[in-house]
């Protein structure tokens, strides 16, 4: 388990906290079905729910249970961010770190009211599938995470957002992962270039 930094930035500037990176999993079984959500009876249950450990390319959509419905998550880009604005926001806490912008398109697939919620947590990953060991709360102007819009209540509703992450300057970020909910904690959905 690697520890990159142990940092908390106080105030409205945001927070950059290091956590031990979870180990990657070699088992990328695509055939294990995800368990059912606790969705209401009126929720549309889409087909093609991503199996635990599913591996996708950037631009491909993963259908997952989320909150009390279902969403499609499409990671459209994982790109190095602007170091100067990152350091301006987080100060010395950002020393030795490279910011990454994870750009997402989210689609409501279950038709439940998923408005005004924090988007699902999608994180940067290294070549071996492990996390970067860094957790950030806050954003920068070029990558601002937004709550789901008030209109995110019907099947087909979409919106774009961005998740700020970071890695040690010498680490190579190769993609992103979604590891929320019991279905994906041990075997996240993984997007790679």
Secondary structure, DSSP 4 states (H G I P E B T S, - for coil): ----------GGG-EEEE-PPPPP-S---S-SPPPPP---TTS---S-BPPTT-EEETT-EEEEEETTEEEEEEEEEEEE--HHHHHHHHGGGGTTEEEEEEEEEEEE-S-S--TT-PPP-EEEEETTS-B-SEEEE--BTTB---PPPTTTTSTT-EEEEEEEEEEETTS-EEEEEE--HHHHSSS-EEEE-
